[in-house]
Amino acid sequence: MLYILSFLVAIQSAHWIHPRLVRIALDKNIVDNPNARKLQRRPTPVLGGIAVFFGSVIGLGCASITCDCSELFIVVVAMMIMLYTGTMDDILDLSPALRFLIEIGTVLLLIFVGGYTLNDFHGLWGLNQIPQGVAIPLTVFAAVGIINAINLIDGVDGLSSGYCILTSLLFGVMFWYVGDRTMCMLAVVAAGSLIPFFFHNVFGKNSKMFIGDGGTLVMGIVMSVFVIRILRHGSMSEVYDAANIGLVPFTLAVLSVPVFDTLRVMTTRILKRKSPFHPDKTHLHHMFIRLGCSHAATTLAILILNFFVVLCWWVSYMAGCSIDVQLYIVLVLSILITSGLYNFMEWHIRHKTHFVRLLHRIGYRTHLNRTGIFFWLQKKMDRM
């Protein structure tokens, strides 16, 4: 009952503050302006991250009335640092180097103050607890990578928020089954605070607001905390080690699309002698847009692809595959989906084949904004 109450409080809190943030952003011109690289056609407020953070914190505050959430204090501090950093980046356009330094500092804070260290492979390649000298740089590398992977999938309406809702629920189920009630509560309120934003972002017109770097960095640090909590030595998730459940393959499967798509994009940029942070339109979601898909269809397709990887990991576990084989299956599927599918479709797009013309016709039919039900939902969102 407490989880349901906190979930509803998070939803209501984010829902209440959302229109107020839209008005503030428009009054103060805190908007994302359209350009040749971006997909929107009008200036759009970018304070959605504040709504998500607000809903999460109020939800946790409600839960703390009867549940001890004090160990999440350092996590909330890290979320706040990321919120300030991302919001300043949205307004002032910070340099990538400064952002990286702040992200690294925030992860080190979690390591040395909160004890959040990725220091156990849980049987993968025969490894269990690893030395602290290896664990600390590995944790920084993994957490900063996750933060930026979440940040870089924010390209179409509903994608980053929809993806983070999905991952929060998947991690939340894991925490529930192992009895980690504190992390389960964080997953529940994170998902709840994202839901109102998701609907406004996808269906709203006057109420539309982007989550911005503030929101993606907040959710990136939360996803990093979930991964570290599962993989650190002495975690409640260790009960799955004896059951041959690969915890490393599971976390990688949940994060498969953003992580491997980011690796592909950054590697391609480096091979072209460009900065890995040079913005372009080569992400997986850009490919779906070029195929004529709507934002909603693009979001749905990527979420289905990501969930498919998780499902295949689960099937491999149920089939009795070893932890190592579970990892290899996740790796192969992730590479095929992010690199194989992207390059295959890009070849057809460049050569304007009959296949891609067929996909364009199918993609055109996914544009729900041309239907009456979309306008009805749009009016509902704007009226809220």
C-alpha positions as CSV (number, residue, x, y, z in Angstrom):
1,M,0.0,0.0,0.0
2,L,2.9,2.4,0.8
3,Y,4.4,1.9,-2.6
4,I,1.0,2.6,-4.3
5,L,0.6,5.8,-2.2
6,S,4.1,7.0,-2.9
7,F,3.6,6.3,-6.6
8,L,0.4,8.3,-6.7
9,V,1.9,11.1,-4.7
10,A,4.8,11.3,-7.2
11,I,2.4,11.4,-10.1
12,Q,0.2,14.1,-8.6
13,S,3.2,16.2,-7.5
14,A,4.7,16.2,-11.0
15,H,1.3,16.8,-12.5
16,W,0.7,19.8,-10.2
17,I,4.0,21.5,-10.9
18,H,4.2,20.8,-14.7
19,P,2.0,23.7,-16.0
20,R,3.6,26.1,-13.5
21,L,7.1,25.3,-14.9
22,V,5.8,25.7,-18.5
23,R,4.6,29.2,-17.7
24,I,7.9,30.1,-15.9
25,A,10.0,28.8,-18.8
26,L,8.0,30.7,-21.4
27,D,8.1,33.9,-19.3
28,K,11.9,33.7,-18.8
29,N,12.6,32.3,-22.3
30,I,14.1,29.1,-20.9
31,V,13.3,27.2,-24.1
32,D,14.9,24.9,-26.7
33,N,14.9,26.7,-30.0
34,P,14.5,24.8,-33.2
35,N,17.5,24.5,-35.6
36,A,18.6,22.2,-38.5
37,R,19.6,19.4,-36.2
38,K,16.6,19.4,-33.8
39,L,13.2,17.9,-34.6
40,Q,10.8,20.4,-33.0
41,R,9.3,23.3,-35.0
42,R,8.7,25.8,-32.2
43,P,10.5,27.0,-29.0
44,T,9.8,24.5,-26.3
45,P,10.3,24.8,-22.5
46,V,13.1,22.7,-21.1
47,L,12.4,22.5,-17.4
48,G,10.9,19.1,-17.3
49,G,13.7,17.7,-15.2
50,I,12.6,19.9,-12.3
51,A,9.1,18.4,-12.5
52,V,10.6,14.9,-12.4
53,F,12.9,15.7,-9.5
54,F,10.1,17.4,-7.6
55,G,7.7,14.5,-8.0
56,S,10.4,12.0,-6.9
57,V,11.4,13.9,-3.8
58,I,7.8,14.5,-2.7
59,G,7.1,10.8,-3.3
60,L,10.1,9.8,-1.2
61,G,9.1,12.3,1.5
62,C,5.7,10.7,1.7
63,A,7.2,7.2,1.9
64,S,9.6,8.3,4.7
65,I,6.6,8.9,7.1
66,T,6.5,5.1,7.7
67,C,9.6,3.8,5.9
68,D,13.2,4.6,6.7
69,C,14.6,6.2,3.5
70,S,17.5,7.9,5.2
71,E,20.1,6.0,3.2
72,L,18.8,7.7,0.0
73,F,19.9,11.1,1.3
74,I,23.2,10.9,-0.6
75,V,21.3,9.7,-3.7
76,V,19.0,12.7,-3.5
77,V,22.0,15.0,-3.1
78,A,23.5,13.4,-6.3
79,M,20.2,13.9,-8.1
80,M,20.2,17.6,-7.0
81,I,23.7,18.2,-8.3
82,M,22.8,16.6,-11.6
83,L,19.6,18.7,-11.8
84,Y,21.5,21.9,-11.3
85,T,24.2,20.9,-13.7
86,G,21.7,19.9,-16.4
87,T,19.5,22.9,-16.0
88,M,22.5,25.3,-16.2
89,D,23.6,23.4,-19.3
90,D,20.1,23.9,-20.8
91,I,20.3,27.7,-20.1
92,L,24.0,28.5,-20.4
93,D,25.3,25.6,-22.6
94,L,28.1,24.3,-20.5
95,S,31.2,22.8,-22.0
96,P,31.4,19.0,-22.2
97,A,34.6,19.0,-20.2
98,L,32.9,20.9,-17.3
99,R,29.9,18.6,-17.4
100,F,32.2,15.5,-17.3
101,L,34.1,16.9,-14.3
102,I,30.9,17.5,-12.4
103,E,29.6,14.0,-13.3
104,I,32.8,12.4,-12.2
105,G,32.8,14.3,-8.9
106,T,29.2,13.3,-8.3
107,V,29.9,9.6,-8.8
108,L,32.9,9.9,-6.5
109,L,30.6,11.4,-3.9
110,L,28.3,8.4,-4.2
111,I,31.4,6.1,-3.9
112,F,33.1,7.6,-0.9
113,V,30.1,8.9,1.1
114,G,27.3,6.5,0.1
115,G,29.4,3.3,-0.5
116,Y,28.0,2.9,-4.0
117,T,30.8,0.9,-5.6
118,L,30.5,-1.6,-8.5
119,N,32.9,-4.1,-7.0
120,D,31.4,-7.6,-7.7
121,F,30.9,-9.5,-11.0
122,H,28.7,-12.1,-9.3
123,G,30.3,-15.1,-11.0
124,L,30.8,-13.7,-14.5
125,W,34.0,-15.2,-15.9
126,G,34.5,-16.8,-12.5
127,L,34.9,-13.4,-10.9
128,N,33.2,-12.2,-7.7
129,Q,34.5,-9.4,-5.5
130,I,37.1,-7.2,-7.2
131,P,39.8,-5.0,-5.6
132,Q,38.9,-1.5,-4.6
133,G,41.6,-0.1,-6.8
134,V,39.9,-1.6,-9.8
135,A,36.3,-1.1,-8.6
136,I,36.5,2.7,-8.1
137,P,37.6,3.6,-11.7
138,L,35.3,0.9,-13.1
139,T,32.4,2.5,-11.1
140,V,33.2,6.0,-12.4
141,F,33.5,4.8,-16.0
142,A,30.3,2.8,-15.9
143,A,28.2,5.5,-14.1
144,V,29.4,8.4,-16.3
145,G,28.8,6.2,-19.3
146,I,25.2,5.4,-18.2
147,I,24.5,9.1,-17.4
148,N,25.6,10.2,-20.9
149,A,23.8,7.3,-22.6
150,I,20.5,8.3,-21.0
151,N,21.2,11.9,-21.9
152,L,21.9,11.1,-25.6
153,I,18.7,9.2,-26.3
154,D,16.7,12.3,-25.6
155,G,15.9,13.1,-29.2
156,V,12.2,12.5,-29.8
157,D,9.1,13.1,-27.8
158,G,8.6,10.6,-25.0
159,L,11.7,8.5,-25.7
160,S,13.9,9.3,-22.7
161,S,11.0,9.5,-20.2
162,G,9.3,6.4,-21.7
163,Y,12.6,4.5,-21.5
164,C,13.3,5.6,-18.0
165,I,9.7,4.5,-16.9
166,L,10.4,1.1,-18.4
167,T,13.8,0.7,-16.8
168,S,12.6,2.0,-13.4
169,L,9.8,-0.7,-13.5
170,L,12.3,-3.4,-14.5
171,F,14.8,-2.5,-11.8
172,G,11.9,-2.0,-9.3
173,V,10.7,-5.6,-9.9
174,M,14.2,-6.9,-9.3
175,F,14.5,-4.9,-6.1
176,W,11.1,-6.1,-4.9
177,Y,11.9,-9.8,-5.4
178,V,15.2,-9.5,-3.5
179,G,13.6,-7.5,-0.7
180,D,15.5,-4.3,-1.3
181,R,12.6,-2.1,-0.3
182,T,14.5,1.2,-0.3
183,M,15.6,0.9,-3.9
184,C,12.2,-0.4,-4.9
185,M,10.7,2.8,-3.5
186,L,13.1,5.0,-5.4
187,A,12.2,3.1,-8.6
188,V,8.5,3.5,-7.9
189,V,8.6,7.2,-7.3
190,A,10.9,7.8,-10.3
191,A,8.5,6.0,-12.6
192,G,5.5,7.9,-11.1
193,S,7.1,11.3,-11.5
194,L,7.9,10.6,-15.2
195,I,4.4,9.5,-16.2
196,P,2.7,13.0,-16.2
197,F,5.7,14.4,-18.0
198,F,5.5,11.6,-20.6
199,F,1.9,12.3,-21.5
200,H,2.4,16.0,-21.8
201,N,5.6,15.5,-23.8
202,V,3.9,13.1,-26.3
203,F,0.4,14.5,-26.5
204,G,0.6,18.1,-25.3
205,K,0.8,21.2,-27.5
206,N,0.7,24.2,-25.3
207,S,1.6,22.0,-22.3
208,K,4.5,20.3,-24.0
209,M,7.9,20.6,-22.2
210,F,11.2,18.8,-22.8
211,I,12.9,17.0,-20.0
212,G,16.1,18.7,-20.9
213,D,19.6,17.9,-19.7
214,G,18.4,18.5,-16.2
215,G,16.0,15.6,-16.4
216,T,18.2,13.2,-18.3
217,L,21.2,13.7,-16.0
218,V,18.9,13.1,-13.0
219,M,17.5,9.9,-14.4
220,G,21.0,8.9,-15.5
221,I,22.4,9.1,-12.0
222,V,19.3,7.2,-10.7
223,M,19.9,4.4,-13.3
224,S,23.6,4.3,-12.3
225,V,22.6,3.9,-8.6
226,F,20.3,1.0,-9.6
227,V,23.1,-0.8,-11.5
228,I,25.6,-0.2,-8.7
229,R,23.2,-1.3,-6.0
230,I,22.6,-4.6,-7.9
231,L,26.3,-5.3,-8.6
232,R,28.0,-4.2,-5.5
233,H,29.4,-6.8,-3.1
234,G,27.1,-7.7,-0.2
235,S,23.9,-6.5,-2.0
236,M,20.6,-8.3,-1.5
237,S,20.8,-9.3,-5.2
238,E,23.5,-11.8,-4.2
239,V,20.7,-14.3,-3.5
240,Y,20.5,-14.8,-7.3
241,D,24.1,-15.9,-7.7
242,A,23.4,-19.4,-6.6
243,A,20.4,-19.5,-9.0
244,N,22.6,-18.8,-12.0
245,I,20.9,-15.5,-12.7
246,G,23.4,-13.3,-14.4
247,L,23.2,-9.9,-12.7
248,V,25.7,-8.3,-15.1
249,P,23.8,-9.5,-18.2
250,F,20.5,-8.4,-16.7
251,T,21.7,-4.8,-16.0
252,L,23.3,-4.6,-19.5
253,A,20.1,-6.0,-21.1
254,V,18.0,-3.3,-19.4
255,L,20.4,-0.6,-20.6
256,S,21.2,-2.2,-24.0
257,V,19.8,0.3,-26.5
258,P,21.1,3.6,-25.0
259,V,24.5,2.2,-24.0
260,F,25.3,0.4,-27.3
261,D,23.8,3.1,-29.5
262,T,25.9,5.7,-27.7
263,L,29.0,3.5,-28.1
264,R,28.3,3.2,-31.9
265,V,27.7,6.9,-32.4
266,M,30.8,8.0,-30.4
267,T,33.0,5.4,-32.2
268,T,31.8,6.5,-35.6
269,R,32.5,10.2,-34.7
270,I,36.0,9.3,-33.5
271,L,36.7,7.3,-36.7
272,K,35.6,10.4,-38.7
273,R,38.0,12.5,-36.6
274,K,35.3,14.4,-35.0
275,S,34.7,15.1,-31.3
276,P,32.6,12.2,-29.7
277,F,30.4,14.9,-28.3
278,H,29.8,16.7,-31.6
279,P,26.0,16.6,-32.1
280,D,24.6,15.0,-35.2
281,K,21.6,13.0,-36.4
282,T,23.0,9.5,-36.4
283,H,21.3,7.9,-33.4
284,L,18.9,5.0,-33.7
285,H,15.9,7.2,-33.2
286,H,17.0,9.5,-36.0
287,M,16.9,6.5,-38.3
288,F,13.3,5.7,-37.4
289,I,12.4,9.4,-38.1
290,R,14.0,9.2,-41.5
291,L,11.9,6.2,-42.2
292,G,8.9,8.4,-41.8
293,C,7.8,7.2,-38.3
294,S,6.1,9.5,-35.9
295,H,7.7,10.4,-32.6
296,A,5.3,8.1,-30.7
297,A,6.0,5.1,-33.1
298,T,9.8,5.7,-32.8
299,T,9.6,5.7,-29.0
300,L,7.4,2.5,-29.0
301,A,9.8,0.8,-31.5
302,I,12.9,1.5,-29.4
303,L,11.2,0.5,-26.1
304,I,10.1,-2.8,-27.8
305,L,13.6,-3.5,-29.1
306,N,15.1,-2.9,-25.6
307,F,12.5,-5.0,-23.9
308,F,13.2,-7.7,-26.5
309,V,16.8,-7.9,-25.3
310,V,15.6,-8.2,-21.7
311,L,13.2,-11.0,-22.7
312,C,15.9,-12.9,-24.6
313,W,18.2,-12.6,-21.5
314,W,15.4,-14.1,-19.4
315,V,14.8,-16.9,-22.0
316,S,18.5,-17.7,-22.0
317,Y,18.5,-18.0,-18.2
318,M,15.4,-20.2,-18.2
319,A,17.1,-22.4,-20.8
320,G,19.9,-23.0,-18.3
321,C,22.6,-21.0,-20.1
322,S,25.6,-20.1,-18.0
323,I,26.1,-16.5,-16.8
324,D,28.9,-16.0,-19.4
325,V,26.6,-17.2,-22.2
326,Q,23.8,-15.0,-21.0
327,L,26.2,-12.0,-21.3
328,Y,27.3,-13.0,-24.8
329,I,23.6,-13.3,-26.0
330,V,22.9,-9.8,-24.6
331,L,26.0,-8.4,-26.3
332,V,25.3,-9.9,-29.7
333,L,21.6,-8.8,-29.6
334,S,22.5,-5.3,-28.5
335,I,25.1,-4.9,-31.3
336,L,22.7,-6.3,-33.9
337,I,19.9,-4.0,-32.9
338,T,21.9,-0.8,-32.5
339,S,24.7,-1.2,-35.2
340,G,23.3,-4.0,-37.5
341,L,19.8,-2.6,-37.8
342,Y,21.0,1.0,-38.1
343,N,23.5,0.2,-40.9
344,F,21.1,-2.1,-42.7
345,M,18.4,0.5,-42.7
346,E,20.7,3.4,-43.6
347,W,21.9,1.5,-46.7
348,H,18.3,1.2,-47.8
349,I,17.6,4.8,-47.1
350,R,20.6,6.0,-49.0
351,H,19.8,3.9,-52.0
352,K,16.0,4.7,-51.8
353,T,15.1,1.0,-52.3
354,H,11.6,-0.4,-52.8
355,F,11.8,-1.7,-49.2
356,V,12.4,1.7,-47.7
357,R,9.6,3.2,-49.8
358,L,7.3,0.6,-48.3
359,L,8.5,1.5,-44.8
360,H,7.9,5.1,-45.5
361,R,4.3,4.3,-46.3
362,I,4.0,2.3,-43.1
363,G,5.7,5.1,-41.1
364,Y,3.3,7.6,-42.5
365,R,0.4,5.7,-41.0
366,T,1.9,6.0,-37.5
367,H,1.4,9.7,-37.4
368,L,-1.4,9.8,-34.9
369,N,-1.4,13.6,-34.8
370,R,-3.5,13.5,-37.9
371,T,-6.3,11.6,-36.2
372,G,-9.2,12.8,-34.0
373,I,-8.2,10.8,-31.0
374,F,-4.8,12.6,-30.9
375,F,-6.5,16.0,-31.0
376,W,-8.8,14.9,-28.2
377,L,-5.8,13.8,-26.0
378,Q,-4.0,17.0,-26.9
379,K,-6.9,19.1,-25.6
380,K,-7.0,17.0,-22.5
381,M,-3.3,17.4,-21.8
382,D,-3.4,21.2,-22.5
383,R,-6.5,21.6,-20.3
384,M,-4.7,19.9,-17.4
